[in-house]
Amino acid sequence: MKHSLVEILLGETTAETFSTLESLTLQESQRPTVFGIHSDNVARVVQERFELFHLVYPEFTLLCERLKLSPLPIELLWNFWLPLAIQISQWKQQCQHQCLIQGFLGGQGTGKTTLTLILTLILKQLSYEAVSLSIDDLYLSHRDRINLQKSDPRLVRRGPPGTHDVKLGLQVLQQFREGRFPIELPQFDKSLHHGSGDRISPKLINHADIVLFEGWFVGVHPINSTFENAPAPILTDSDCTFAQDMNEQLRNYLPLWELLDRLIVLYVPDYQLSKQWRRQAEHNMIAQGKTGMSDAEIDEFVEYFWKALHPELFIQPLVEDSHRTDLVIKIDADHQPTCIYQLSTT
């Protein structure tokens, strides 16, 4: 009788268990190549991953309950998160400095927070202490952003290039690279000041082996463009000027990106899904009796960020750039990773 992957992983451990898992692993179209799995090493890889799976599983179930992930994403754990964590641990072993700085680029809804939490859990079982840092934690203080808006009213929202303390980010990442502990890890509370947000007391970090640095434009570089023929919603002269100015602001972030050892892109081929996902989130909030944006407000909100850094112009190049991007993980309409691939360096 044929068993599902979940039944195989949680069932009785036999020789057939490993034989089946080896066969399933080699049948995958891309993952074996990405993670260096072939017929000569698949038995060892599966054995090690199987043991790691059962070490992680108890805490994984508790984390998923806290994150309200239902049904339990066991297949994702086996197929994506475990091999990805193992890959990151191998990159750490190759790292020449104290901490591996692992970058993650992904927009809202791509699962960055879930990914970093689960990777941290798995890496702990691999004897590596991982720390998550979001580019959101580098926002300027509330007072500084108020002053910024006075000088540039277009920066009415936090998020675009120019609303972060890049010097603080450089200082913190450099401390991690050099192992100068303890380190004050910046934290930002988005709920303060009626949703405008503000910095809160930093978290003291006494040790870390890996920094998982994530954000919606982490690793994004300036482009050569006048934006005159840019895709919608960059339509008016003022839109083009805003796009140009944000493009120029990106240059201030390049020293941050230079501290990245690796970059993984969580890629949504249909970037229009951002509006759909935001609507779902806002509708759920309203259904729970909370305050939420109308559909028109959602469109304006999402398009504001597209005008700043349009996905077609800034994200797509990274998906095709083997010199800056190590792995690409495609995300589908259900927020789920569907495939992972490594860009060719030839």
BASEKE-720023 format. One record per residue (C-alpha): residue number from 1; residue in three letters; x, y, z. Coordinates in nm, 4 decimals. Example, Ala and Ser with C-alpha at 12.3 -4.5 7.8 and 13.67 -1.06 7.14 Angstrom:
BEGIN
+-----+-----+----------+----------+----------+
|   n | res |     east |    north |       up |
+-----+-----+----------+----------+----------+
|   1 | Ala |   1.2300 |  -0.4500 |   0.7800 |
|   2 | Ser |   1.3670 |  -0.1060 |   0.7140 |
+-----+-----+----------+----------+----------+
REM end
This chain:
BEGIN
+-----+-----+----------+----------+----------+
|   n | res |     east |    north |       up |
+-----+-----+----------+----------+----------+
|   1 | Met |   0.0000 |   0.0000 |   0.0000 |
|   2 | Lys |   0.1300 |   0.3445 |  -0.0923 |
|   3 | His |   0.1853 |   0.5841 |   0.1997 |
|   4 | Ser |   0.2022 |   0.9618 |   0.2029 |
|   5 | Leu |   0.5245 |   1.1407 |   0.2904 |
|   6 | Val |   0.3803 |   1.2381 |   0.6280 |
|   7 | Glu |   0.2903 |   0.8759 |   0.7056 |
|   8 | Ile |   0.6385 |   0.7636 |   0.6057 |
|   9 | Leu |   0.8106 |   1.0260 |   0.8228 |
|  10 | Leu |   0.5945 |   0.9637 |   1.1296 |
|  11 | Gly |   0.5470 |   0.5901 |   1.0878 |
|  12 | Glu |   0.7585 |   0.2949 |   1.1864 |
|  13 | Thr |   1.1244 |   0.3274 |   1.0857 |
|  14 | Thr |   1.2300 |   0.0442 |   0.8569 |
|  15 | Ala |   1.4717 |  -0.0166 |   0.5725 |
|  16 | Glu |   1.1802 |   0.0476 |   0.3385 |
|  17 | Thr |   1.1316 |   0.3893 |   0.5007 |
|  18 | Phe |   1.4754 |   0.5066 |   0.3913 |
|  19 | Ser |   1.4525 |   0.3405 |   0.0518 |
|  20 | Thr |   1.1271 |   0.5241 |  -0.0197 |
|  21 | Leu |   1.2622 |   0.8579 |   0.1063 |
|  22 | Glu |   1.5736 |   0.8197 |  -0.1074 |
|  23 | Ser |   1.3615 |   0.7528 |  -0.4143 |
|  24 | Leu |   1.1333 |   1.0508 |  -0.3440 |
|  25 | Thr |   1.4329 |   1.2772 |  -0.2869 |
|  26 | Leu |   1.5959 |   1.1923 |  -0.6193 |
|  27 | Gln |   1.2664 |   1.2329 |  -0.8062 |
|  28 | Glu |   1.2486 |   1.6036 |  -0.7255 |
|  29 | Ser |   1.3238 |   1.8101 |  -1.0345 |
|  30 | Gln |   1.5368 |   2.0859 |  -0.8774 |
|  31 | Arg |   1.6039 |   2.0402 |  -0.5063 |
|  32 | Pro |   1.8607 |   1.7565 |  -0.5393 |
|  33 | Thr |   2.0722 |   1.9723 |  -0.7705 |
|  34 | Val |   2.0402 |   2.2810 |  -0.5519 |
|  35 | Phe |   2.1432 |   2.0947 |  -0.2389 |
|  36 | Gly |   2.4074 |   1.8756 |  -0.4038 |
|  37 | Ile |   2.2171 |   1.5481 |  -0.3671 |
|  38 | His |   2.2901 |   1.2604 |  -0.6060 |
|  39 | Ser |   2.2740 |   0.8821 |  -0.6156 |
|  40 | Asp |   2.6108 |   0.8440 |  -0.4434 |
|  41 | Asn |   2.5221 |   1.0467 |  -0.1334 |
|  42 | Val |   2.1413 |   1.0286 |  -0.1136 |
|  43 | Ala |   2.1439 |   0.7513 |   0.1491 |
|  44 | Arg |   2.3613 |   0.9571 |   0.3844 |
|  45 | Val |   2.1659 |   1.2768 |   0.3167 |
|  46 | Val |   1.8312 |   1.1114 |   0.3869 |
|  47 | Gln |   1.9612 |   0.9446 |   0.7041 |
|  48 | Glu |   2.0941 |   1.2734 |   0.8398 |
|  49 | Arg |   1.7823 |   1.4671 |   0.7432 |
|  50 | Phe |   1.5577 |   1.1978 |   0.8940 |
|  51 | Glu |   1.7423 |   1.2164 |   1.2257 |
|  52 | Leu |   1.7270 |   1.5967 |   1.2196 |
|  53 | Phe |   1.3546 |   1.5837 |   1.1393 |
|  54 | His |   1.2806 |   1.3857 |   1.4547 |
|  55 | Leu |   1.5016 |   1.6096 |   1.6677 |
|  56 | Val |   1.3211 |   1.9211 |   1.5430 |
|  57 | Tyr |   0.9670 |   1.7809 |   1.5282 |
|  58 | Pro |   0.8526 |   1.8342 |   1.8921 |
|  59 | Glu |   0.9509 |   2.2044 |   1.9010 |
|  60 | Phe |   0.8373 |   2.2474 |   1.5408 |
|  61 | Thr |   0.4820 |   2.1424 |   1.6299 |
|  62 | Leu |   0.4742 |   2.3906 |   1.9187 |
|  63 | Leu |   0.6042 |   2.6712 |   1.6977 |
|  64 | Cys |   0.3437 |   2.5953 |   1.4307 |
|  65 | Glu |   0.0689 |   2.6084 |   1.6940 |
|  66 | Arg |   0.1953 |   2.9497 |   1.8031 |
|  67 | Leu |   0.2080 |   3.0687 |   1.4414 |
|  68 | Lys |  -0.1350 |   2.9137 |   1.3765 |
|  69 | Leu |  -0.0021 |   2.7077 |   1.0860 |
|  70 | Ser |  -0.2682 |   2.4481 |   1.0135 |
|  71 | Pro |  -0.2533 |   2.1789 |   0.8923 |
|  72 | Leu |   0.0942 |   2.1076 |   1.0208 |
|  73 | Pro |   0.3322 |   2.1762 |   0.7249 |
|  74 | Ile |   0.5344 |   1.8572 |   0.7634 |
|  75 | Glu |   0.6037 |   1.8202 |   0.3912 |
|  76 | Leu |   0.7421 |   2.1740 |   0.3784 |
|  77 | Leu |   0.9612 |   2.0955 |   0.6753 |
|  78 | Trp |   1.1055 |   1.7896 |   0.5013 |
|  79 | Asn |   1.1292 |   1.9234 |   0.1471 |
|  80 | Phe |   1.2287 |   2.2881 |   0.2023 |
|  81 | Trp |   1.3097 |   2.4045 |   0.5529 |
|  82 | Leu |   1.5340 |   2.1174 |   0.6639 |
|  83 | Pro |   1.7545 |   2.1080 |   0.3505 |
|  84 | Leu |   1.7684 |   2.4886 |   0.3425 |
|  85 | Ala |   1.8839 |   2.5036 |   0.7040 |
|  86 | Ile |   2.1449 |   2.2370 |   0.6316 |
|  87 | Gln |   2.2635 |   2.4398 |   0.3317 |
|  88 | Ile |   2.2932 |   2.7542 |   0.5448 |
|  89 | Ser |   2.4882 |   2.5595 |   0.8073 |
|  90 | Gln |   2.7286 |   2.4496 |   0.5331 |
|  91 | Trp |   2.7670 |   2.8106 |   0.4195 |
|  92 | Lys |   2.8466 |   2.8989 |   0.7805 |
|  93 | Gln |   3.1226 |   2.6372 |   0.7809 |
|  94 | Gln |   3.2739 |   2.8075 |   0.4748 |
|  95 | Cys |   3.2430 |   3.1529 |   0.6314 |
|  96 | Gln |   3.5734 |   3.3292 |   0.6967 |
|  97 | His |   3.4497 |   3.5614 |   0.9721 |
|  98 | Gln |   3.2706 |   3.5227 |   1.3053 |
|  99 | Cys |   2.9102 |   3.5298 |   1.1818 |
| 100 | Leu |   2.7487 |   3.4343 |   0.8542 |
| 101 | Ile |   2.5256 |   3.7220 |   0.7392 |
| 102 | Gln |   2.2450 |   3.5516 |   0.5459 |
| 103 | Gly |   2.0208 |   3.7876 |   0.3513 |
| 104 | Phe |   1.6570 |   3.7224 |   0.2608 |
| 105 | Leu |   1.4714 |   3.9388 |   0.0112 |
| 106 | Gly |   1.0953 |   3.9018 |   0.0123 |
| 107 | Gly |   0.7867 |   4.1203 |   0.0038 |
| 108 | Gln |   0.4883 |   4.1099 |   0.2346 |
| 109 | Gly |   0.3184 |   3.7706 |   0.2324 |
| 110 | Thr |   0.6231 |   3.5715 |   0.1217 |
| 111 | Gly |   0.6693 |   3.4154 |   0.4655 |
| 112 | Lys |   0.9955 |   3.5798 |   0.5744 |
| 113 | Thr |   0.9063 |   3.5813 |   0.9433 |
| 114 | Thr |   0.7876 |   3.2194 |   0.9443 |
| 115 | Leu |   1.0947 |   3.1130 |   0.7479 |
| 116 | Thr |   1.3440 |   3.2794 |   0.9819 |
| 117 | Leu |   1.1713 |   3.1413 |   1.2929 |
| 118 | Ile |   1.1760 |   2.7858 |   1.1593 |
| 119 | Leu |   1.5329 |   2.8138 |   1.0318 |
| 120 | Thr |   1.6417 |   2.9400 |   1.3744 |
| 121 | Leu |   1.4802 |   2.6345 |   1.5337 |
| 122 | Ile |   1.6484 |   2.3894 |   1.2947 |
| 123 | Leu |   1.9876 |   2.5601 |   1.3069 |
| 124 | Lys |   1.9814 |   2.5305 |   1.6861 |
| 125 | Gln |   1.9607 |   2.1518 |   1.6463 |
| 126 | Leu |   2.2595 |   2.1790 |   1.4129 |
| 127 | Ser |   2.4490 |   2.3538 |   1.6952 |
| 128 | Tyr |   2.4302 |   2.7024 |   1.5439 |
| 129 | Glu |   2.2836 |   3.0031 |   1.7199 |
| 130 | Ala |   2.0879 |   3.2140 |   1.4704 |
| 131 | Val |   1.9579 |   3.5677 |   1.5241 |
| 132 | Ser |   1.6889 |   3.7356 |   1.3117 |
| 133 | Leu |   1.7194 |   4.0990 |   1.2107 |
| 134 | Ser |   1.4629 |   4.2721 |   0.9936 |
| 135 | Ile |   1.5346 |   4.5853 |   0.7964 |
| 136 | Asp |   1.2186 |   4.7120 |   0.9700 |
| 137 | Asp |   1.4151 |   4.7099 |   1.2960 |
| 138 | Leu |   1.6416 |   4.9744 |   1.1436 |
| 139 | Tyr |   1.3681 |   5.2337 |   1.0949 |
| 140 | Leu |   1.4453 |   5.5859 |   1.2043 |
| 141 | Ser |   1.2861 |   5.6858 |   1.5335 |
| 142 | His |   0.9350 |   5.8310 |   1.5285 |
| 143 | Arg |   1.0722 |   6.1807 |   1.5898 |
| 144 | Asp |   1.3291 |   6.1497 |   1.3118 |
| 145 | Arg |   1.0666 |   6.0253 |   1.0663 |
| 146 | Ile |   0.8387 |   6.3180 |   1.1532 |
| 147 | Asn |   1.1266 |   6.5538 |   1.0740 |
| 148 | Leu |   1.1976 |   6.3561 |   0.7565 |
| 149 | Gln |   0.8375 |   6.3975 |   0.6417 |
| 150 | Lys |   0.8633 |   6.7704 |   0.6973 |
| 151 | Ser |   1.1619 |   6.7872 |   0.4639 |
| 152 | Asp |   1.0129 |   6.5357 |   0.2158 |
| 153 | Pro |   0.6324 |   6.4969 |   0.2460 |
| 154 | Arg |   0.6426 |   6.2086 |  -0.0041 |
| 155 | Leu |   0.7905 |   5.9858 |   0.2683 |
| 156 | Val |   0.4558 |   5.9752 |   0.4437 |
| 157 | Arg |   0.4960 |   5.6030 |   0.5125 |
| 158 | Arg |   0.7790 |   5.4133 |   0.6730 |
| 159 | Gly |   0.9394 |   5.1529 |   0.4479 |
| 160 | Pro |   1.0924 |   5.3138 |   0.1375 |
| 161 | Pro |   1.4667 |   5.3767 |   0.1071 |
| 162 | Gly |   1.5567 |   5.6749 |   0.3217 |
| 163 | Thr |   1.3397 |   5.5829 |   0.6218 |
| 164 | His |   1.6063 |   5.3630 |   0.7846 |
| 165 | Asp |   1.9135 |   5.4271 |   0.9978 |
| 166 | Val |   2.1703 |   5.2703 |   0.7659 |
| 167 | Lys |   2.4607 |   5.3668 |   0.9919 |
| 168 | Leu |   2.3023 |   5.1713 |   1.2761 |
| 169 | Gly |   2.2605 |   4.8693 |   1.0494 |
| 170 | Leu |   2.6235 |   4.8881 |   0.9401 |
| 171 | Gln |   2.7411 |   4.9140 |   1.2979 |
| 172 | Val |   2.5367 |   4.6133 |   1.4128 |
| 173 | Leu |   2.6210 |   4.3848 |   1.1194 |
| 174 | Gln |   2.9906 |   4.4728 |   1.1462 |
| 175 | Gln |   2.9831 |   4.3831 |   1.5145 |
| 176 | Phe |   2.8335 |   4.0455 |   1.4269 |
| 177 | Arg |   3.0927 |   3.9811 |   1.1577 |
| 178 | Glu |   3.3740 |   4.0584 |   1.3975 |
| 179 | Gly |   3.2155 |   3.8780 |   1.6948 |
| 180 | Arg |   3.2179 |   4.1850 |   1.9193 |
| 181 | Phe |   2.9650 |   4.0620 |   2.1743 |
| 182 | Pro |   2.7488 |   4.1561 |   2.3542 |
| 183 | Ile |   2.5572 |   4.3293 |   2.0740 |
| 184 | Glu |   2.2525 |   4.5510 |   2.1124 |
| 185 | Leu |   2.0104 |   4.4221 |   1.8484 |
| 186 | Pro |   1.7741 |   4.7015 |   1.7323 |
| 187 | Gln |   1.4003 |   4.6473 |   1.7754 |
| 188 | Phe |   1.1047 |   4.8408 |   1.6375 |
| 189 | Asp |   0.7438 |   4.8312 |   1.7593 |
| 190 | Lys |   0.5049 |   4.9095 |   1.4740 |
| 191 | Ser |   0.2069 |   4.9502 |   1.7068 |
| 192 | Leu |   0.3353 |   5.2636 |   1.8809 |
| 193 | His |   0.2142 |   5.6160 |   1.7979 |
| 194 | His |  -0.1145 |   5.4882 |   1.6507 |
| 195 | Gly |   0.0624 |   5.2582 |   1.4077 |
| 196 | Ser |   0.3406 |   5.4943 |   1.3061 |
| 197 | Gly |   0.5794 |   5.2886 |   1.5185 |
| 198 | Asp |   0.8953 |   5.3674 |   1.7088 |
| 199 | Arg |   1.2147 |   5.2131 |   1.8354 |
| 200 | Ile |   1.2094 |   5.0220 |   2.1608 |
| 201 | Ser |   1.4892 |   4.8986 |   2.3853 |
| 202 | Pro |   1.7365 |   4.6824 |   2.1952 |
| 203 | Lys |   1.7755 |   4.3114 |   2.2680 |
| 204 | Leu |   2.1108 |   4.2110 |   2.4108 |
| 205 | Ile |   2.2788 |   3.9316 |   2.2121 |
| 206 | Asn |   2.5668 |   3.7540 |   2.3837 |
| 207 | His |   2.6458 |   3.5096 |   2.1041 |
| 208 | Ala |   2.5437 |   3.4286 |   1.7466 |
| 209 | Asp |   2.6817 |   3.2214 |   1.4621 |
| 210 | Ile |   2.4368 |   3.3264 |   1.1902 |
| 211 | Val |   2.2382 |   3.6462 |   1.1299 |
| 212 | Leu |   1.9196 |   3.6052 |   0.9261 |
| 213 | Phe |   1.8779 |   3.9565 |   0.7816 |
| 214 | Glu |   1.5481 |   3.9984 |   0.5996 |
| 215 | Gly |   1.3460 |   4.2706 |   0.4343 |
| 216 | Trp |   1.1399 |   4.3727 |   0.1347 |
| 217 | Phe |   1.4352 |   4.5264 |  -0.0505 |
| 218 | Val |   1.7370 |   4.3646 |   0.1155 |
| 219 | Gly |   2.0049 |   4.3288 |  -0.1521 |
| 220 | Val |   1.8277 |   4.5499 |  -0.4080 |
| 221 | His |   2.0603 |   4.7684 |  -0.6172 |
| 222 | Pro |   2.0026 |   5.0966 |  -0.8016 |
| 223 | Ile |   1.9240 |   5.0676 |  -1.1716 |
| 224 | Asn |   2.0013 |   5.2817 |  -1.4742 |
| 225 | Ser |   1.6654 |   5.4265 |  -1.5703 |
| 226 | Thr |   1.4848 |   5.7558 |  -1.6197 |
| 227 | Phe |   1.1558 |   5.5783 |  -1.5342 |
| 228 | Glu |   0.9815 |   5.7524 |  -1.8237 |
| 229 | Asn |   0.8567 |   5.4218 |  -1.9653 |
| 230 | Ala |   0.8199 |   5.2460 |  -1.6313 |
| 231 | Pro |   0.5264 |   5.0100 |  -1.5650 |
| 232 | Ala |   0.2146 |   5.1268 |  -1.3803 |
| 233 | Pro |   0.1577 |   5.2754 |  -1.1310 |
| 234 | Ile |   0.4603 |   5.4943 |  -1.2194 |
| 235 | Leu |   0.2627 |   5.7156 |  -1.4576 |
| 236 | Thr |   0.3020 |   6.0864 |  -1.3865 |
| 237 | Asp |   0.6069 |   6.3114 |  -1.3858 |
| 238 | Ser |   0.5920 |   6.3238 |  -1.0063 |
| 239 | Asp |   0.5813 |   5.9405 |  -0.9971 |
| 240 | Cys |   0.8953 |   5.9273 |  -1.2115 |
| 241 | Thr |   1.0711 |   6.1809 |  -0.9904 |
| 242 | Phe |   0.9796 |   5.9825 |  -0.6784 |
| 243 | Ala |   1.1071 |   5.6599 |  -0.8380 |
| 244 | Gln |   1.4322 |   5.8326 |  -0.9384 |
| 245 | Asp |   1.4829 |   5.9699 |  -0.5880 |
| 246 | Met |   1.4181 |   5.6313 |  -0.4253 |
| 247 | Asn |   1.6552 |   5.4711 |  -0.6747 |
| 248 | Glu |   1.9210 |   5.7219 |  -0.5704 |
| 249 | Gln |   1.8518 |   5.6567 |  -0.2010 |
| 250 | Leu |   1.9359 |   5.2887 |  -0.2602 |
| 251 | Arg |   2.3010 |   5.3861 |  -0.3039 |
| 252 | Asn |   2.3161 |   5.4593 |   0.0695 |
| 253 | Tyr |   2.2221 |   5.0954 |   0.1390 |
| 254 | Leu |   2.4940 |   4.9381 |  -0.0753 |
| 255 | Pro |   2.7467 |   4.9220 |   0.2140 |
| 256 | Leu |   2.4855 |   4.7178 |   0.4041 |
| 257 | Trp |   2.4419 |   4.4746 |   0.1153 |
| 258 | Glu |   2.8198 |   4.4376 |   0.0895 |
| 259 | Leu |   2.8140 |   4.2786 |   0.4352 |
| 260 | Leu |   2.5817 |   4.0010 |   0.3129 |
| 261 | Asp |   2.7591 |   3.6687 |   0.2673 |
| 262 | Arg |   2.4649 |   3.5109 |   0.0831 |
| 263 | Leu |   2.1302 |   3.6225 |  -0.0555 |
| 264 | Ile |   1.8129 |   3.4179 |  -0.0941 |
| 265 | Val |   1.5234 |   3.5720 |  -0.2881 |
| 266 | Leu |   1.1648 |   3.4771 |  -0.2029 |
| 267 | Tyr |   1.0181 |   3.5439 |  -0.5452 |
| 268 | Val |   0.6527 |   3.5960 |  -0.6333 |
| 269 | Pro |   0.6253 |   3.5778 |  -1.0152 |
| 270 | Asp |   0.2870 |   3.7534 |  -1.0004 |
| 271 | Tyr |   0.3665 |   4.0581 |  -0.7886 |
| 272 | Gln |   0.0017 |   4.1702 |  -0.8223 |
| 273 | Leu |  -0.0737 |   3.9108 |  -0.5540 |
| 274 | Ser |   0.0452 |   4.1701 |  -0.3018 |
| 275 | Lys |  -0.2889 |   4.3481 |  -0.3280 |
| 276 | Gln |  -0.4858 |   4.0242 |  -0.2929 |
| 277 | Trp |  -0.2864 |   3.9196 |   0.0132 |
| 278 | Arg |  -0.3216 |   4.2601 |   0.1740 |
| 279 | Arg |  -0.6974 |   4.2568 |   0.1141 |
| 280 | Gln |  -0.7259 |   3.9148 |   0.2759 |
| 281 | Ala |  -0.5312 |   4.0344 |   0.5792 |
| 282 | Glu |  -0.7345 |   4.3541 |   0.6158 |
| 283 | His |  -1.0683 |   4.1749 |   0.5655 |
| 284 | Asn |  -0.9722 |   3.9260 |   0.8373 |
| 285 | Met |  -0.8890 |   4.2110 |   1.0734 |
| 286 | Ile |  -1.2218 |   4.3801 |   1.0061 |
| 287 | Ala |  -1.4069 |   4.0500 |   1.0584 |
| 288 | Gln |  -1.2427 |   4.0288 |   1.4028 |
| 289 | Gly |  -1.3732 |   4.3735 |   1.4910 |
| 290 | Lys |  -1.0393 |   4.5470 |   1.4387 |
| 291 | Thr |  -0.9669 |   4.8539 |   1.2276 |
| 292 | Gly |  -0.8692 |   4.7763 |   0.8691 |
| 293 | Met |  -0.8146 |   4.9528 |   0.5382 |
| 294 | Ser |  -1.0734 |   4.9697 |   0.2635 |
| 295 | Asp |  -0.9893 |   4.8127 |  -0.0743 |
| 296 | Ala |  -0.9203 |   5.1577 |  -0.2178 |
| 297 | Glu |  -0.6833 |   5.2364 |   0.0691 |
| 298 | Ile |  -0.5102 |   4.9009 |   0.0174 |
| 299 | Asp |  -0.4538 |   4.9786 |  -0.3508 |
| 300 | Glu |  -0.3040 |   5.3157 |  -0.2621 |
| 301 | Phe |  -0.0871 |   5.1574 |   0.0087 |
| 302 | Val |   0.0565 |   4.8819 |  -0.2120 |
| 303 | Glu |   0.1040 |   5.1085 |  -0.5130 |
| 304 | Tyr |   0.2986 |   5.3549 |  -0.2991 |
| 305 | Phe |   0.5701 |   5.0913 |  -0.2562 |
| 306 | Trp |   0.5540 |   4.9887 |  -0.6215 |
| 307 | Lys |   0.6176 |   5.3520 |  -0.7123 |
| 308 | Ala |   0.9184 |   5.3558 |  -0.4808 |
| 309 | Leu |   1.0764 |   5.0271 |  -0.5951 |
| 310 | His |   0.8763 |   4.8546 |  -0.8655 |
| 311 | Pro |   0.9080 |   4.4720 |  -0.8538 |
| 312 | Glu |   0.9539 |   4.4446 |  -1.2308 |
| 313 | Leu |   1.2418 |   4.6904 |  -1.2235 |
| 314 | Phe |   1.4186 |   4.6036 |  -0.8983 |
| 315 | Ile |   1.3294 |   4.2469 |  -0.7951 |
| 316 | Gln |   1.3318 |   4.0784 |  -1.1350 |
| 317 | Pro |   1.6994 |   4.1653 |  -1.2010 |
| 318 | Leu |   1.8035 |   3.9887 |  -0.8792 |
| 319 | Val |   1.6072 |   3.6779 |  -0.9768 |
| 320 | Glu |   1.8282 |   3.6595 |  -1.2842 |
| 321 | Asp |   2.1625 |   3.7722 |  -1.1335 |
| 322 | Ser |   2.3851 |   3.4804 |  -1.0307 |
| 323 | His |   2.6529 |   3.7167 |  -0.9001 |
| 324 | Arg |   2.4250 |   3.8671 |  -0.6342 |
| 325 | Thr |   2.1695 |   3.5921 |  -0.5690 |
| 326 | Asp |   2.2505 |   3.2449 |  -0.4389 |
| 327 | Leu |   1.9066 |   3.0816 |  -0.4300 |
| 328 | Val |   1.5593 |   3.1725 |  -0.5560 |
| 329 | Ile |   1.2499 |   3.0314 |  -0.3881 |
| 330 | Lys |   0.9269 |   3.0731 |  -0.5846 |
| 331 | Ile |   0.6190 |   3.1588 |  -0.3776 |
| 332 | Asp |   0.2680 |   3.0781 |  -0.5015 |
| 333 | Ala |  -0.0711 |   3.2434 |  -0.4468 |
| 334 | Asp |  -0.1155 |   3.0513 |  -0.1196 |
| 335 | His |   0.2095 |   3.1970 |   0.0211 |
| 336 | Gln |   0.3758 |   2.8564 |  -0.0188 |
| 337 | Pro |   0.7219 |   2.7823 |  -0.1645 |
| 338 | Thr |   0.6746 |   2.5765 |  -0.4793 |
| 339 | Cys |   1.0285 |   2.5324 |  -0.6070 |
| 340 | Ile |   1.3822 |   2.6376 |  -0.5303 |
| 341 | Tyr |   1.6623 |   2.6872 |  -0.7754 |
| 342 | Gln |   2.0180 |   2.8049 |  -0.7981 |
| 343 | Leu |   2.1179 |   3.0512 |  -1.0675 |
| 344 | Ser |   2.3754 |   2.9287 |  -1.3136 |
| 345 | Thr |   2.7151 |   3.0973 |  -1.2814 |
| 346 | Thr |   2.8215 |   3.0014 |  -1.6350 |
+-----+-----+----------+----------+----------+
REM end
